[in-house]
Amino acid sequence: MRGRGPLPPAPIREPAAGPPRAGTDHSLLAVAAAPTVGSLEAALRANVHVPLQGRPGQADAVREAREAPPLMATEQGPLAPGGGADGEGWPARPPGPQEVAAGGEKHHPEVPALPADLTAIDRDVVGEIWTSRQAMNVLEALCDFGSRWGGSESERRAVEFMAATFEAYGVDRVAREPFRHLGWTRGTAGLELLSPAARTYDCISLPHVATGRCEGELIYVGFGTPDEFAAARDQIPGKVVMVNTKSPAYFHRPIHRKEKLGRALEAGAVGVIFMRYEPGLLPETGSTRHDRPLEAPAVSVSREVGEELRRLGRDGPVRVRIRVENTFDPQATSWNVVGEFRGRTDPDTMVVVEAHFDGHDIAAGALDDGAGAAVVMEAARALARHKDALGCTVRFVCFALEEVGLQGSFNYVAGHRDELDRVRFMLNLDGAGSGWARDLAVQGWPELIPYFRGLLSRLNEPGLVDNHVVLFTDCFPFLAAGVPSATVANLDERSGVRGYGHTRADTLDKVNLRDLQLDAIKTARLVLRLANADDWPARRKTEAEVKRVIGDVGLEVLRLAGRYPFND
């Protein structure tokens, strides 16, 4: 929609200067889990296990974050505390070893030599993470804020917390990068059975469904494969389509909700009901359209409700009515949170490590994807102790609004387009910390398969590595821009269901500390090698090459989903 899109990045807030804290314990940060920036400052004051790496002024930096005015949108430029806008984008880097100093003379500051053997650093990183509860502390704080739904107060508070925590960890640069979007707030939803009987069922609206109603005969299209929709195509016009959320194991690829929705509406459905595959009286939410209202009412019901409707349909036509009431905010604002370690010998090359921090509005989003964000931050914390050993720049990003169209990552890619040639590799950690995503799905760079297989073997880290393109997670905007990328995944067992994700049951008790630690260890060890790689085999792809990677079927799916990223 006109007027939306990426805003210039907010200025990076450098930590305030100040005297060093006497007696600080420089091991792991074990901040109490209370979800406030104030709790972080309290831990710093109490000298509770805080790794400040000897950085002066960290408590002052956290205090600044706590006392900063609310983040405000401006039409002229980036969102900054108090609404200030400087229009300068990402601030200029500090002068590098070969850059010109004042007076026109070359300035050559001392650059620490990189260690030839990373084993000692490896052991310290592993020990730091394995003996700390900090990853769980961060996850508890994020979940206690709430869902971090885009445009909400819980999201704003989480952004401030993550930025202040990055600063306390000793990250070189921290930024809150704003963007505007079409905000959506859930209202009420109802599903009525009109015939063969009269009754009501529990249901929930799907995001970006507008206020409206529809009525019609129900038609069930199974798992919603392309052939199932093709077989029912002549029967769909004017009816309410019910489709199962599962991607069946017999089908050769995942079938996303947006593809099923697109096929239903393209065939003429007046409304859509998503029936969860797994039992437990849990309707399953999920995105529908990117930054615009959906064209028809759509709701989700539990497996139990769906099975009852199917049973009633065995004896004759079933007629239903859907009613939904929701509200939109055309000027909602969200933020990506960015923390960066500047490379010591090759600062112009970059490795990006990211996960989204938002959840759906009906739950805390612990598994999807508070855990992934906690793993990102834990890897950054452990590497902060050894940032002088990072040859290239490493940027850790926590994206907003992945759950409604990958909006945080798409806006990041658009706002940093002039930097993409510098990105060596992007690693997506959506699903990390959950215990199931221990493999690596390369996004169309087959030359990276032997590279990562060999690297994981040398590190004695488990995990399959293969090419498996994923269109609906935050690595996709980077793939679409041709940036070498991969995502954590489970390549050997595709269930086709979400478990507790996208339901009210995605809560903190589902996450295990050891899973967070294992994935943070693996991430930090990989990043340490990637930042010092001198044999990197991948390069950025052209748009034509990217389209060949996605393939004709994938391009069709993107069109059906309303998320086609190319201009043709």
N, C-alpha and C positions, 0 to 999 in steps of 0.2 A: 504494500500500500504506500502511496506517495507520502513522502515526509519521514519515513522510517528508514532504518539502516544503521550502519556503524557510526558512532560519534568518535571524534578524535580521542585517543587514550588520555585518561587523567594523568596529571603530573605524578612522577614517581616521588614518593616522600622519603627522602634520605633520613636516617636516624639522627636525632638531635645529639649534639655534642654534650659531653658531661664527664665528670670524673669517673674513673673505674670504681666498681663496687668492691670493697674489701671482702675477702673471704668467700668469694663466690665459688660454688661447686660447679665445675665446668663439664660435668658429665651429662646425663640425660635430663631433658625437661620433663617434669612430672607435674604439670599444672593441674590443680583441682578441676574437676569436670564441670563446674558451674558454668553455664553458657553465656558468659559476659566477658567483655574486654577487661572489666574491672577485676575479674577473677585472675586473669593473666597477670595484671599489675600486682595483685595481692601476693601471688606466688613469687614474683620477682622481689617484692619487698621482704617477704619472709625467707628469701634465699633458699627456696625449696628446689633443690636438684635442677638448677637452671644452666644450660650450656650456652653462655653468652660468648664463648670463644674470646673472652677478654675484650669484647667490643664495649667501649664506653657509651653511656647514654641510652642503653636499651630500655631501662625503666621509664626514662623520659619519653622515649618514642611510643611506648605502650600508653603512657598517660596522655600523650597528644591524641592518640587514636581514640581513647575513651572520651576525651573532652571535646573532640571535634564536633562541629554542628552537623545536623543531618545532611546526608548527601542530597543535593538538589539538582534538578535538570535545568539546563539553559539551552536556549535556541542557538546561541552563538558558538558553543564549543563543548569541551569535555565537562563531565560532571565532577566536581571537586568539592571538598568540604566548604559549605557556605555558598555553593553555586558558582565559585570563581571559574573563569574560562580563559585559558591563555592561547588556545588554538595551536599550540606548538607540537602536539602529538607526543610520541615517546621521546623523552629528553635525550639530548646528545650524550653519547658515551664519554666516559673519562678518556683523556688522551692515551692512545696506545703507544707502544714502544717506539714506533717510527713516525709519530705525528709531530708536527711543527709546534714548538713552544713560542712564547712571546719573544719578539725580536727577530723572528725568522730563522733561528738556529734549531737544529735537530736536537730533540730531547730524548735520551735513552735511559729511562728509569730501570732499576734492577728488576728483572723478571725471574721469579724463582724457577729453578730447574725442576722439571717434572721427574718424579721418581721412576727409575727404570723398572722396578719390581713393585707391583701394587699389592703384593701378598699381605704386607703388614697393615696397609690401609684396609684391605678386605677384612682382615680379622677384627680390626677395631670397629668397622661398620657393622659386621655381623653381631659382635658382642653388644654394641650399643643398642641395636634394635631388639635383640633377643632377650635382653635383661631389663627392658623397659616396658612400661604399660602406656607410654605416651600416645601411641596410635589409637588405643581404645579411649583414652582421655579426650582426644580430639573428636572422635566419632560420637562419644556421649554428648559432648558439647553441641555438635551440629544437630543431633537428634533432639536435644532438649530445646533448641530454638524452634523446632517444628519442621515442616516439610521443605522449607527453603523454596517454596513455589515462586515462580517468576513474578516479580512486582510486589511481593508481599513484605510485611514487616519482618517476618522470620528470615527471609532472604537477605534483607539489608543488614540485620544483626549478624548473620553468619558471615557476610562479606567483611564487616568490620573485624570480627573475630579472626578470620583467616589471615587478613592482611596484618593485623597486629601480631599474630603468632609467627608468620613468616619473618617479620622484623625481629622478634625476640630470638628466633633461631639463628640470626646472623646472615640472612640472605642479603646480597649486595643491593638489590633494587626491588622495590615492591610497588605495584600499581593496581588500582581499581579501574578497570576499563569499562565505561558505560555504553549502553546501546538502548535504543527505544524499540518497543514492540507493542503488539496488540495484546494488552492484558486481558485475562479472563477470570471471572470469579464464579464459582459454583453456586447455583441456587437450588431449586427443587426439581425433582424428576418423578414421573409416575408412569406406570404401565398397567393398563386395564385390559382384562379379557372381556370381550363383548359377547362372544359366542364361541362354543356351544353353551357356555355358562357365564356368569358375571362374577368377577373377583378381581382383586388388585394384587400386584406383585412388587416386591422390593427391586429397585433398579437404581443405577447411578447414571448421570449424564457423562458423556465423554467430553474432553476439553475442546473448546472452541465451537461447541454446539450452541447455536443461538436460541433465544426464546421462540417457541413454536409448538405446533402439534401436528400429528398426522394420524390417519386411521386407514386400515386396510386389512385385507386377507394376508395371513402369514404364510411365507414360503421358506422352507429350510433347505439350505444349499450345502450342508455338510461342512467339511473343512475349508471350503471356498477355494479349491484348486481352480486353475484356469478352465479345465475341462468340465468341472462341476458347474461353473458359471455358464459355460457355453451350452451345456445340456439344458439348463433352465432358462436360458435367455428369453425365449418367447413367452414364458410364464411370469417373468419378473415385473414388467411395467405395471405401475399402479399399486404394487403390493409392498408389504413390509418384509424385508429379507432378514432371516435369522441365520447366523453363520457361527461356526465354532471357532474359538480363538487359537486352537492348536495348529501348528504346521505339521502335517502327518509325516511320519518317518519314511514312508514309502515314496514320498515325492522327492525329487532330486535336489531341491533347494528350499530354504525357508520362505514362507509366504507371510509377509508382514500385514498387520491389521490395515494399514493404509492402502495396500494393494487390494485387499478384499473389499474395503469400503469403496475404492475407486471403481471396481468392477460392478458392484451393486448399483451405484448411482449412475454409472454409464449405461447400465441396462434399463434404467427407468424406475428404480425403487423409490418409494416415497418416504421410507424410513428404514433404519437398520438396527437390529438387535444383535449384540455380540454375546454369545453364550460361552462362559468359561468352561474349559475342558476338565479341570481338576475339581474334585468335590470339596465341600467345606463351607458352603453358603457365602462365598466370597465373590462378588462381582469384581471384574478386572478392568481397570481404567487404561487409557492410553491415548496418544495424540491422534488427531484426525486431519487437520489442515494446518499449513504453515502460515501463521500471522494473518489469517483471515477466517471469517466464520464459515462453518460447514454449511453445505447447501440444503441439508435435510436433517430432521431430528435423528439422533443416534444415542442409544443407551446400552448399558451392559447389565447382564443378569448372571446369577450364579449357575453352576451346572444343574443344580436341583430344580431351579425354575425353568431352565431351558428344556430339561428332560420332561417336565410335566407338560409343557406346551407341545413338545413333539408327540407325547402319548395321546393328548387330546386330538391331535391332528390325524391320528390313524383312523378315526371314525367319521371324518368329514372336515369341512373347512373350519379354520380357526380365524377369528377376527379380533384384532387388537387395536388399542389406541395408545399413542405415546404423547406425553405432555412434558415439556421442559421449560424452565425459566432460569436464565443465566444472564450475567452482565459483562460488558466489555469496557475496557479503558484504552482508548486509542493512543494515549501518550504514556503508557507504563514504561518504567525504566528498570533495567537489570544490569548487573556488573559481572564481568569476568575478573578473577583475582590472579595476578601474575607475580611470580617471584623469580628473580634471575641471579645466577652466579656468572659473573663475567669471566670468560676464558682467559687463562694466563698467557698462553702462547699463540692462540688462534682465536681471538675474540670475535672475529667476523663470521666464523662458522658456528652453527647452533644446533643443539639437540633439544627438542621439545618433548616434555613428559606431561601428560594431562589426564584428567578425569572430570566428569561433571559432578557438581555438588548438589544440584537440585533434586528433589524428589517430587512425586505426584502429591497433589494437595490433600489426599485422603489418608496419608500415613506419614511416618517419620522418614521413610526412605533410607533405612539403615543399610540394607543390602544394595539397593539401587538408588543412588550410588554414593551414599555417605561413606561407605567403606572404601570405595575407590579414591575419593578425595582424601580420606585419612591416610591411605597408602602413599599418595603423592606427597603429602606434607611430611610423612615420616621419612621417606627417602630423602627429601630435602634437608630435614633435620640432621640425619646421619651424615650426609655429605658436606654439610656446612662446616664440620670439624676438619674437613680435608679439601676445602675449596681451592687451595693453592695447587692441588693435584689435578684439577680439571683443565685440560688443554684448551678445549673450545668452550664457548658459552653454553650454559645449560639453563633452560627456561622451564619452570614448573607452572602449570596453568590449571586453575579450577574453573571450569566452564559453568555458566548458568544456562538454564532453559534448554538442556538437551532433550528433556522429556516432551517438549512440544515443538519438534521440528529442527533440532540441532541448531537452535538460533544463536546460542553463545559461540559455538565454534565457527559457524558461517560468518558471524560478524567479526570474530577475531581474524579469520583468514582475509576478509575484505579490508579490515583496518590495517593489516600488516602485509599487504600484498607486495610492497616494495622490499620486504625482507625474505620472501619465500625462497629466493635463489640461495640464500645463506643457510637454509635449514638442511642439515645433513639427514636428519631422521626425526620422525614424530612417532611416539609410543602412546597409545591410548590404553588407559587402565580402567575403563568401564567394566565392572565386574570383579576387579581385583579385591582381595580381602574377603571374598564370599566363600572361598574354599573350592570352587569348581572351575575357575578360569586360570589354569596353570599352563596352557599352551600359547603359542604365538601364531596368529593368523596374519601372514604377510599380505599386503593389499596390492598385489599385482607386480611385484618386483621379484621374479624367480631367482635372480642372482643373490638375493638375501637369504634364501632358504639354506644353502650350505654354509653361508657365513654365520647365521645364528645357530645352526645345529652344531657347528664346531665350537662356537663361543660357549654355548650352554654345556657342552661336553667338557670343555676345559675347566669350567667353573663348578662342575659336578652338580649342576642344577637340572631338575627334571623338566620335562615338557616337550611336546611335539612341536614341530615347526613345519608349516606348509602354506601354500597360497590359498586364501579363502577370503574373497571380497565381501565386505559387509557394508550395506548401503544405509543402515539406520542407526549408526552410532557416530561419535565425534571424530573418528578417523576419516569419515567420508569427505567432509569439506576439504581436507588436506589432499586426499586422493584426487578429488575433482580438480584441484589446483596443481596436480602433478608432483606433489611432495612425497618422497619415499616415506612409507608409513606402515604401521602394523598395529594390531590390537590384541590384547589378551583374550583368550577364548577357551572353549572346551571342544577340541577338534575331533575327539574320538567318540563322544556320546552326545548325540543331538536328540534331546527329548521332544523338542517342539513346543514346550510349555515353559512358563515363567516361574513356577514355584510360588513363593510368596510375593515376588515382585509385582508392582502395580496394583497391590491390594492393601486393604487396611492392616493386614498382618505383616507388612514389611517393617518390622520393629527391631529394636536394638538387641533383644534376646536371641535373635537368629544369627548374630555375628559372634565368631570365636576369636579371641585375642591372638591365638597362634596363627590363624589364617591371615590376619592383618600383618603379623610379624614376618611370616614366610614370604609373602608377596612384596613387602617393603624391602626385605633383604635382597631378594632376586632383582628388584627394580634398581636399587642403589648399586649393586654390583655390575649390572648391565650398563647403567649410565656411566659409571666410572670408566669402563672400557670404551664405550661409544665416544665419550668426550676426548679420548686419547687415541682414537683409531687412526692409523696411517695407511690403512689398506681398504678404505671404504669403497665398496664396489658399485653402489647405486647412484643414479643421477636423476634429476627432475625430468618428468615426462612432459611431452606436448599434449595439447587437448586432444588431438587425433589419437595419440597413443593411449590416453586415459579412456577414451570412448571404446577403443578395442579391448581394453582390460575389462571394462564394465560389461560389454557385449550388448547385443540387440535386446535380449530379454531384460537385462538390467535397466537399459534405457527406457524400455516400455514400462517397467515397474515404477521408475522415477516419475514418468509422466502421469501414470495412474495415481500416484501418491501426491501429486501436486508439488513435487520437489525437484524438478528437472533443473540442473544448475548451469546449463549451457545456453548460449544465445541463439542457436539455430532453430 
